C-alpha cells in the first residue's frame, strides 16, 4: 500500500476516535455501554477497507471494492461531522433527533443511490411468482415485488455480474392462496416445497447462490407465514444467510437481527395507495388514546379486557359500531394504541403515523422498521405488556410539551412510511431497500 494511503487512513481513523468518542461521552452511561462496540465497529470497518485496498491488485471483485469505499465514505462523514452535497438529488436531507445519526444515514443513502444494484430472477410464472397482493393488509408484499421488477426502478439491473443483491420474486401470500389446503395432514409441506424448489432451480441454473451460500439474496414476505415458509425447515441457507424482509419480524420465531429486515405493513382495503392526512390543530385532539380491533392474540385480549368501554378518554372498541369512522377516531386522538395481534407487526403503526397520531407500541420481540436509522423513542411511546393496565397513567404522565414534540416528529417521519409507485427517494420502499443495502454493506463476501 502506498505511504500516502496509509497516512490518509490513519488520520481518518484518528478523527473517528477524536470526534465520535467525545460525542458519545456526552451521555456517559450510554458511552460506558457502547465503548467496546464503537471501537469494534470502527476498526472492523476500517480493517475491511484496508483489506479491500490491499487486494485491489490481486483481482478483488469490483463490487466488494465499491462497498469498501462506501463504508469508508460513511465513516468519514461521521468523523468530519459533515453532509455530502449532491445538488442533482438533494431534495431532502435528514436532520433532527428522529435519526440515530443523520449524517451517517444521509451519506449511506447517497452511497446506495450511487452504487446499489439488484438483479431479479426471471424464472417462475405468475401468480405465485412475479406477482403479489396490492390490496388489503398484505399489500406491501405485492407492491414491493412489482417495484423490484419495474423497468423504471433505478436499482434494477439486467446484468447479474454487477448485482449486489439477487431478488427471489416469490409471493408467500399467493402461495397460501393457491396451494394451501386445510384438509390435508401436512399442510405446511406443499407450501415449503414451492419455496425450496424455486431456490433449487436458481442454484442449478446460476452460480450466484452457490458462491455466497445465498448471503447476497433477497426474499420478501408480508403474509404472517412468511417467516415460517422461509425458515430452516424450508431451506436452511435461505433462513441462516439470506436477507429476509418480513412483516412478521418476531425474534422469538427466528427473525435474525442485523441480517433480516422488518417490513412496515400497510393496509389498503380498496387497493388505492393512501397518503398522510392533513394535520389538524393539536387542540382538536380531544381523546387521549384510541384502539379498535379484534381480540387476536393475548396482547390485544389484555388491552380489550382492561379498557374496552371502560374509559371515555381511552376509547377502546373490539369492533366499531356501524356509523363510526376508524380514521376519524385516529385524527381526534393524541395517542393511537398499536398492540400486536397474533403476529408482532401491525399496519396500525403506519396508520397512526399517517394520521399524525403518536403511536403507542405494545409488542414483544418486535424490532421496529428502519430502526437502523430511526430512533423510535423520539416519536413514539412503547409500553410493556405487563403495564397495559397503566396505559392511562403513563400517557397522562407525558407533559403537553413532550406530547407536542412527539407529534411534530411523527409528522417529520411520515415521508418514510408513504408508498409511492414508482418509489421515490426516502419513501417506504426506498427506506426498505436502504435497510437491505445496510445488510449487504455489512457483509464482505469472498466469493
Residue pairs with C-beta under 8 A, 6 or more apart in sequence:
1 50
1 53
1 54
5 53
9 46
9 49
9 50
12 46
12 72
12 75
12 76
12 79
13 42
13 43
13 46
15 76
15 79
15 80
16 42
16 46
16 75
16 78
16 79
17 42
18 79
19 78
19 79
19 80
19 81
20 38
20 42
20 78
20 79
21 31
21 35
21 38
24 30
24 31
24 34
24 35
24 38
25 31
42 75
45 71
45 72
45 75
46 72
46 75
48 68
48 71
48 444
49 68
49 69
49 71
49 72
51 68
51 444
52 60
52 64
52 65
52 67
52 68
52 69
53 68
56 65
61 445
61 447
63 162
63 163
63 164
64 444
64 445
66 115
67 115
67 164
67 440
67 441
67 444
68 444
70 108
70 111
70 114
70 115
70 441
71 441
73 84
73 107
73 111
74 104
74 107
74 108
74 111
76 107
77 83
77 84
77 103
77 104
77 106
77 107
78 101
78 103
78 104
78 107
81 103
82 103
83 93
83 103
83 106
83 107
84 106
84 107
84 110
86 110
89 110
89 113
89 425
91 425
92 415
92 425
92 426
93 102
93 106
94 102
94 105
94 106
94 109
94 373
94 426
95 102
96 102
96 409
96 412
97 375
97 378
97 409
98 374
98 375
98 378
98 379
98 409
98 412
98 413
99 105
99 373
99 374
99 375
100 372
100 373
100 374
100 375
101 373
104 373
105 373
108 373
108 434
108 437
108 438
108 441
109 425
109 426
109 434
112 433
112 434
112 437
113 154
113 425
115 164
116 155
116 164
116 165
116 433
116 437
116 440
117 155
117 156
117 157
117 162
117 163
117 164
117 165
118 148
118 153
118 155
118 156
118 157
118 163
118 164
118 165
118 166
118 167
118 218
118 433
119 156
119 157
119 158
119 159
119 160
119 163
119 165
119 166
119 167
119 208
120 148
120 149
120 156
120 166
120 167
120 169
121 166
121 167
121 168
121 169
121 202
121 206
123 129
123 198
123 201
123 202
123 205
124 130
124 169
124 170
124 198
127 171
127 174
127 177
127 178
128 170
128 171
128 174
128 175
128 178
128 179
128 194
129 169
129 170
129 171
129 198
130 145
130 149
130 169
131 142
131 145
131 146
131 171
131 174
132 138
132 141
132 142
132 143
132 144
132 145
132 146
132 171
132 173
132 174
133 139
133 141
133 142
133 171
133 173
133 174
134 142
134 143
134 146
134 268
134 271
135 268
135 269
135 270
135 271
136 267
136 268
136 269
137 222
137 265
137 267
137 347
138 173
138 222
138 223
138 247
138 265
139 222
139 266
139 267
139 268
139 271
140 222
140 247
140 263
140 264
140 265
140 266
140 419
140 428
141 171
141 172
141 173
141 220
141 221
141 222
141 223
141 226
141 247
141 263
142 171
142 173
143 419
143 421
143 429
144 220
144 245
144 263
144 429
144 432
145 169
145 171
145 220
146 421
147 153
147 421
147 422
147 423
147 429
148 156
148 167
148 169
148 220
149 156
149 169
150 156
150 421
150 422
152 422
153 422
153 423
155 433
157 163
160 166
160 206
160 208
163 208
163 216
164 216
164 437
164 440
165 216
165 217
165 218
165 243
165 436
165 440
166 202
166 208
166 209
166 216
166 217
166 218
167 217
167 218
167 220
168 198
168 199
168 202
168 217
168 218
168 219
168 242
170 194
170 195
170 198
170 219
170 221
171 221
172 195
172 221
172 222
172 223
172 225
172 226
172 229
172 230
173 221
173 222
173 223
175 191
175 194
175 195
175 229
176 191
176 223
176 225
179 190
179 191
179 194
180 187
180 190
180 191
181 187
181 190
184 190
188 228
188 233
191 225
191 229
192 229
192 233
192 234
195 229
195 230
195 234
195 235
195 238
196 234
196 235
199 209
199 214
199 235
199 237
199 238
202 208
202 209
203 209
203 210
208 216
208 217
209 217
209 237
211 445
211 447
212 241
212 445
212 447
213 237
213 241
214 237
214 238
214 241
214 242
215 241
215 242
215 443
215 445
216 440
216 443
216 445
217 238
217 241
217 242
217 243
218 242
218 243
218 245
218 436
219 230
219 238
219 242
219 243
219 244
219 245
220 226
220 244
220 245
220 246
220 263
221 227
221 229
221 230
221 244
221 245
221 246
221 247
221 248
221 263
222 246
222 247
222 248
222 263
222 265
223 247
223 248
224 247
224 248
224 342
224 343
225 248
226 244
226 246
226 247
226 248
227 244
227 246
227 248
227 249
227 250
227 253
227 254
227 255
228 234
228 253
230 238
230 239
230 242
230 244
230 246
231 239
231 254
232 239
232 240
232 254
238 244
239 254
240 256
241 259
243 259
243 260
243 261
243 436
243 439
243 440
244 255
244 256
244 259
244 260
244 261
245 260
245 261
245 262
245 263
245 432
245 435
245 436
246 255
246 260
246 261
246 262
246 263
247 262
247 263
247 264
247 265
247 343
247 345
248 255
248 343
248 344
248 345
249 255
249 260
249 261
249 262
249 263
249 344
249 345
249 366
249 367
250 343
250 344
250 365
250 366
251 257
251 365
251 366
251 367
252 364
252 365
253 365
255 262
255 365
255 367
257 367
258 439
258 442
259 439
261 432
261 435
261 436
261 439
262 345
262 366
262 367
262 368
262 369
262 370
262 371
262 435
263 345
263 369
263 432
264 345
264 349
264 350
264 369
264 370
264 417
264 428
264 432
265 345
265 346
265 347
265 349
265 350
266 274
266 347
266 350
266 417
266 419
266 428
267 347
267 350
267 351
268 274
273 419
273 420
273 421
274 354
274 419
275 354
275 418
276 353
276 354
276 355
276 356
276 414
276 418
277 327
277 331
277 354
277 355
277 356
279 356
279 411
280 331
280 356
282 334
282 403
282 404
282 407
284 332
285 331
285 332
285 333
285 334
285 357
286 332
287 313
287 315
287 329
287 332
287 333
287 334
288 313
288 314
288 333
288 334
288 335
288 392
288 395
288 396
289 313
289 314
289 315
289 333
289 334
289 335
289 336
289 337
289 360
289 391
289 392
289 395
290 314
290 315
290 316
290 329
290 330
290 332
290 333
290 335
290 336
290 337
290 357
291 303
291 307
291 315
291 316
291 317
291 336
291 337
291 338
291 339
291 348
292 316
292 317
292 318
292 319
292 320
292 326
292 329
293 300
293 318
293 339
293 341
293 348
294 300
294 318
294 319
294 341
295 301
295 304
295 318
296 341
296 342
297 340
297 341
297 342
297 343
299 339
299 340
299 341
299 362
299 363
299 364
299 385
299 388
300 339
300 340
300 341
302 339
302 385
302 388
303 316
303 337
303 339
303 362
303 388
303 391
304 316
304 318
306 388
306 389
306 391
307 314
307 316
307 388
307 391
308 316
308 317
308 318
309 316
309 317
310 316
311 392
313 392
314 391
314 392
314 395
315 329
315 333
316 337
317 324
320 326
320 329
327 351
327 355
330 336
330 351
330 352
330 355
330 357
331 355
331 356
331 357
333 357
334 357
334 358
334 395
334 403
334 407
335 357
335 358
335 359
335 360
335 381
335 395
336 348
336 351
336 352
336 355
336 357
336 358
336 359
336 360
337 348
337 360
337 362
337 391
338 346
338 348
338 349
338 352
338 359
338 360
338 361
338 362
338 363
339 346
339 362
339 363
340 346
340 362
340 363
340 364
340 366
344 363
344 364
344 365
344 366
345 366
346 363
348 359
349 359
349 361
349 368
349 369
349 380
350 417
352 358
352 359
352 410
353 359
353 410
353 413
353 414
353 417
354 414
354 417
354 418
356 407
356 410
356 411
356 414
357 410
358 379
358 380
358 381
358 403
358 406
358 407
358 410
359 379
359 380
359 381
359 410
360 380
360 381
360 382
360 383
360 391
360 395
361 368
361 376
361 380
361 381
361 382
361 383
362 382
362 383
362 384
362 385
362 388
363 382
364 385
368 374
368 376
369 417
369 431
369 432
369 435
370 416
370 431
370 434
370 435
372 435
372 438
373 434
374 413
374 416
376 382
378 406
378 409
379 406
379 409
379 410
379 412
379 413
380 406
380 410
381 394
381 395
381 398
381 406
383 390
383 391
383 394
387 394
398 406
415 426
415 427
416 426
416 427
416 428
416 431
417 428
418 427
418 428
419 427
419 428
419 429
420 427
420 428
420 429
423 429
423 430
423 433
424 430
